[in-house]
Each structure stands twice: as structure tokens, then as C-alpha cells.
Amino acid sequence: MFDFLKKPSADAPGVRGLFGRLRARLNAGQSLLTRDLAEFVPGRRVDAELLEELETRLLTADVGMPATERILEGLRRRVARKELGDLEALVAALKGAIAEILAPVAQPLVIDRGKRPFVVLVVGVNGSGKTTSIGKLARWLGDRGHKVLLAAGDTFRAAAVEQLSAWGARNDVPVVAQAAGADPAAVIFDAYSAARARDTDVLLADTAGRLQNQAHLMEELKKVRRVLARQDPTAPHEVLLVLDASQGQNALAQARVFHAALGVTGIVLTKLDGTAKGGIVIAIAEELRIPLRFVGVGEALGDFGEFDVADFVDALVAGPERDAP
């Protein structure tokens, strides 16, 4: 019924390991989606009272009111039709409802080889894991045959240039940088020129970690975008917002502001290992419909990968994997 719930090939690189770790880490806590529903409803009949309790748990897990109402509306209809007579049916219905919300946003990043360099402007608040995500994305792109260049446009945060340079050295990727305090737009302008001269496939441009309520900093990001557009009217080709999943509803608030200011085209959701909830993924998908490109569940290179609906829903709903008896 739900084609997007079909499992990807077990041979897909990194998929099993990444989401296996996500499953274990999401289920480290005790909120709704961190325990098996078998523990939640042992021997109970699926009725209105149970769905009310499920509603509370969805909200506690940061799923948000709009998505929770959508999920529960469908479940209540199925209960009324006596389609959810047992736990197995409820689990399947819940997973299907969540997957239906997430499927439209599970869109991988596609590099248009007709645009050289393909410019990815990476934005996000301080502490979201933005620079680390750029380093991991540079490796991910390199592993797929793309020639990458990094622009150290975060000239505001102490050691940001050094951090990005370290990632560049680790991945054997060049970095264009200037002194601390330099104009970010000028840095990224120079990086674009260098990327073009070197026939680079992808330019990943770091930016300062913006506090979304500081209007002058958001205006600086808009300036960077305008400067890029002077060199290529279609640039940036991707505005990638990095969000910290452990921030819950605050991550959704950040996404609203960045999207309104810059027209975000993709999201990287980091630190899923730092929350026992994970439902914020659903809330963002339901409200903003922005493609979710990548997720991060830890610091290692292997803890970063493309978002996969079926594995994420399993991690969120089914509970931690157990050894076979």
C-alpha cells in the first residue's frame, strides 16, 4: 500500500549501519516513540481512550499539533471502521501515517552537472553542527566522484576557519579562506571564482551561525546570496539549512525564519542521537514541506547519510532491535 515503506537494498552503502545506530540511540529514552508499542498497549483494546493517550505521547515526542492531528484523524477513522483490532494493525497504521507525512520530503540532493560550480550555501545557528556537516558532506560528495571546494564564509566564530580547514585537509579538499572578521560575501565571491577556475563540481559555502532573531545577520546572509547571483543568476543552487534535532520545537522555529528569509531548499538534521524523541522530523515535514536531504546521528563520518523514510519510521516507532531468542 505504501510504496515508500519498501526497504532500500541491503547493499545500499551505509544505510543499515546509519539507521541501526539511529534506532538504538532514539530508543535510549522513555518518551512515546522510544518504547515498543507492545510495551505501551499490552493486551489493551485499540479504542478512543488508547488513541487519546497516543496523542499525548506524540505531542510529547515533538511531533507537533498539526502532524499529530493528521495522524490521529486517520487512526480514528480506521478504529471506527474496526480496521485496527490488534496491536499489529495499530503499529502498521501508525508507521504508515508517519511515513505518509515524511515521504514527500525524502528527496536526495541532486548535483546538476550542467552548473559548474554547483553552489551549496549552508546556513544554520551556532551549535547546530553546520561546519561538521559540511565536512561530512564534502566526503560524501567526493566518494561519489565530485570535485569539491570549501568556502570558509564563517568569519565570525572563533576557530571556524581552522575547523573547516581541518575538514578540508582530512578530505583532501581545498579551502578558500580569509582572515577572521573578513566580509563573508567577499570570501564566498573569491571561492566561487576559484571554483570556476579549477573546474570544480561543487562549492560548499560555510556561513556564520546565525541567531534567527538577529535581523542584521539574516540580512548579511541575503547579501551573500546576492553576491553569488551576480556571478551566476541561478546561484546558490541549494540553500541547505542545518538543524539540531535535539532543539525540538525551537528547530522548527528556526526553519520557519530561515526559509522565509532565504528560501531554504534542503535540510540537514543533526544530533538525532542527542534526543530520545525524534518527532521534530515529522513536525518540520508536515508544516514546511522542505526536502530533508541528510541526517546525522553522531560525530563519525559514518554517522551521516541520506534520509530514508522506512528506516527512520522503524527507528522511531518499533523500538530498539533485540537479539533473537
N, C-alpha and C positions, 0 to 999 in steps of 0.2 A: 504493500500500500504506500509506504513512504520510501521512495527510491533513494532519498538522500540518507537513509539509515543503513544502507548497504555498506558493509565494511570495505575499506580500501584493501588492496592487495597486501598480504603479509610481507611481501617483498619490498613495499614502499620504504625507502631509506628513512630510518629514524622514527617512523610512525609508532611502532609498537613500544619502543623504549621511552619516547617522549610522553605519550599518553598513559603508559603504565606508571611512570613516575607521577604524573598529574593525578591519576586515580588514587595512588597511595597518599599523596600529600593533601588533596582536597578532603579526603576522608579521615584526616587526623583529628578533627574536632567533633562537636556534638550538635551542630545545627541541622535543620531538616535534611539537606541533601548530602549529609555526611554519614548517614547510617542507612543500612538496608531498610527498605520498606517492610521487609519481613519482620524486622525488629520493631518497626513503627506500628504495624497493624496485625500482630499475631492473633489469628483466629477471629478477627473482627469482620463484621459485615461492611461492605462498601455502601455507605449511606450518606445523608446530608451532614450528619454530625461529624463523620470522619473527614468529609471534604472541607468542613469549616476548620478543622484542626490542620489539615494540609495547607489551607490558605494562609493560616498564621505562620506556618513554617516556611512557606515560600517567601512571604514578606520578610521574615527574619533573615532569610538567606540572601537578601538584597536583590531579589528578582524584580521588585518594584510593583506598584499597584496596577499600571496598565497591562503588563505582561501576566501578572497573577490573575487578573480578572479574565483575560482571554483564555488562559489555561483552564481555570475553574469553570468557566461558562461551558466549554466543550465537555469537560468531565461530568458536569451536572446533567447535561443533555443525555449523555450516554448512560448515566445511572438511571435516569427517568425511563429510558428505553430498555432497562435491565440488561445492558451490554457489559457491565462491569461486576460480574457476580463473584469474582475471587481476586486474590492478591495479584496473580499473574496478569490478569486482564488490566488491573489498575496500573501496574508498573508499565506495561506496554503502552497504555493510553497516555500516561504522564510523559514517558520518553518521547512518544510521537508528537505530543503537543509542544514540548520544548524544542524538539528538532525542527518542527514546522516553523517556529519563530527564527531559529538560527540558520536554517538552510539558505535563505536569500542573501545572507551576509557572508557566507563561507566562500569567498571569492579570492583565489590566489593572486598574488602580484604578478602581472604580466609585463615584461620588458619589451617595449616596442623597438625593435632593432632599426626601424626607419628613423628614429630620433636619436641622434648621436651628438652629445651625450644625452641619455635619458636621465632627467634630473629628479631626484627624490629629495624633497625638503622635509626634514624630520623635526617635529616640534613636540613640546610637552613641558610639564612643570618640573621644577627641581626635584630630584629624588625619584623620578618615575622609572629610571633605568634607561634613559634615552641614549646616552653615549655608548653604554654597553650593548644596547640593541643594535646600534649602528655597526659596531664591531662584529657582532654575530651575523648581521645581515650581509656585511661585506664578505665574510667567509662563505655564507650560503650562496651568494651570487657567484663568487669565484669558483665554487665547486660545480657550478652549472655553466662554466665556460665564459662568464662575463668579465671583461676588463673593467676594474673599478678604481675610482679615485675618491678620496675623502676630503671634505672641506671643513676645517675647524672653525665654524662660524660661531661657536660659543666662546666669545672673548670676554664674557662677563664673570663666569665662575672660575674661581681659583683652581688651577691644575686641570681644567677641562681640555686644554690643548695637549698637555702631556698625556692625559688619559687616551685621547683619540690617537695620538702619535704612537702610543704603545700598542694599540689595537692594529694600527697600520703596519707596524713592524712585525707583529705576530702573524698577520695575514699576508705579508709581503705586498702591501697595497700602499701607493704613495699618498701623502697627506699634504695639502696646501694650508699653510697657517701663517699668521702674523703675530705681532706682539699682543700681550694682554691689553685689553681696552681698545683695540682697533675696531673700526666700523665693521660690523658683521656683514653688511651688504657689500662692502669693498672686498672682504675676504672671499665671499662666495662668488663675486664677479670675477676675481682673479682665478678662482678654482675652475669656473666654467671655461675661461679662456684656456687654461692649462689642459683641461679635459678634452677640449676640442682639438688642441694642437697635438695631443698624444693619441688621438683617435680612440678615446675611452668610450666604453659602452654605457657605464652608469656612473653618475656623480651623486654621491651621498653627502648631503649638506647638513651638518650639525648646526643647531641654533641654541641660544641661551635658554635655560629652563625658565619659562615664563610663568609668573603667577597670574592666573587668568583674570584676576580683578584689577590688574595694573594696566590701564588703558594705554599708557605711553609705550609700554613694552610690546603690547599687541600691535601698535602702530609701527614699531620697528620691524616686526615680522612682515607686515604688509609692505614695508619699504624693500625688504629683501626680495619679496615676490615681484615687485615692480621692476627692480634692477635685473632680475633674471629674465623677465619678459622683454626687456629691451634687447637682449641678445637672441632670444628665441621666444616669439609671441606665444608659443604653446607651453612654455616652461613656467613653473615646475610641472612636470608631467604626473607627479604623485606628491600629495601632501600627506605625510604619514604621521599620525598622532600616536605617541607612546603614552599609555595609561597604566597606572599602578592598580592592579585589581584589588589589592588589599585596602584601597581607599573607599571601596563601596560606592555609596551614592554620590560621594564627592567626585569620583571619577566620571560619573555621568554628567555632573555639573560642569566639569572641565571640558568634556567633549562638546557640550552644547555651545560653550563660549568660543572654543577654537573653531568649531565648524561654522558658526555664524561669522567669525572674523575672516577665515581663510578658505573655507570650502574644503574641509578635510575629505580626502578620497580613500583613506585606508587607516586601519587601526592596528597597533601592536599592543597586545595586552600582556603586561609583565607581572611577575611576582604572584602568579596563581598559587605557587607553593606557600605563599605567606598568608593565605586566607583559608579558613575552613568552610567558606561559603561558596564563592564562585558564581552566584546567581547574577552578579552585576553584568556578566556577559549577556544574559538574556535581556536585562533591562535596557542595555545600550542598543541591542539589536532591535528590540521592539519599538523604541522611540525614534532612533536616529537613522536606522537602515544603512549605516556606513559599513562598507566591506571590512570584515575582520580578516586581516592578512596573516598575522603571526601571533603566537602565544609564547610566553616564556615561563618556565617552571623552576628556574634555578640559575646558578652562575656559570655552569659549564657550557661549552659550545653545543653539546648535545641536548641541552635543556631549552632549545629554541627551535621552533619549526612552524610549518603551516598549520592553520587551524583546521581541524577535522570534526565535523558535526557528530558522527556516530560515536567516535571515541570520547569526545567531550561529554556527550549525554550519558554514556556509560559511566564515566568517571564521576559525574555529578549525582546520578540517581542510584546506581546499582550498589554502591558501597565498595569497600576495598576487596580486592581479589583474595580468595582463600585457597589454601592448598587443598588439593583433592584428598578425600579421606583414604 
